[in-house]
């Protein structure tokens, strides 16, 4: 079954606890927690204390570290309750070491790729990650439109994993809505991160079912 992870970045910050509960009750699988440092991306977002509070909702928290030198923050977010920690291949010169560090902290390890980064960046860490996150927009801001060329990258990542006999999750983040979701699933995505379209839906539960293709 396709899993759906609401992006907390798109929630209403004045009632963020209510918005977290709303998506949990609507049937979300994970909570996507974007961490931005204003350096790797031009925006600044949440820190470990917010992660700690979000983790109390009962959903697994996927801490997506859009930060330079993510190795400095792995233990902090693991201690704050993240179950999955995803780092960008572009943000560290020691990706293999980062992934080992995440697993040693007791979390699932994820690798994120920006739109212009080749899927081949995963080649030499195959087997060392549990999740490959394909960014289908440039990271840093919500509400962007999906870059169509990135759909082919989703398919390329899926083929690479299948050829290697690996069952790592293929996650997609950026421009996910009821129109783009079927194309991403057809390309091989297992997990879809949805932000503006999900939180803007009149019926969040129906939106989640629609993304999964259940409606």
JOMOJO-V299745 format. One record per run of one state. SS is the DSSP state (alpha for helix, beta for strand, coil for the rest). FROM is the first residue (numbers start at 1). TO is the last residue. If there is no record, write none. Layout:
# JOMOJO-V299745
SS;FROM;TO  SS;FROM;TO
This chain:
# JOMOJO-V299745
coil;1;2  beta;3;7  alpha;8;10  coil;11;12  alpha;13;25  coil;26;29  beta;30;37  coil;38;43  beta;44;44  coil;45;47  alpha;48;57  coil;58;59  beta;60;66  coil;67;69  alpha;70;72  coil;73;73  alpha;74;79  coil;80;83  beta;84;88  alpha;89;91  coil;92;94  alpha;95;104  coil;105;107  beta;108;113  coil;114;118  alpha;119;125  coil;126;130  beta;131;135  coil;136;149  alpha;150;163  coil;164;168  beta;169;173  coil;174;180  alpha;181;187  coil;188;190  beta;191;194  coil;195;195  alpha;196;199  coil;200;203  alpha;204;212  coil;213;215
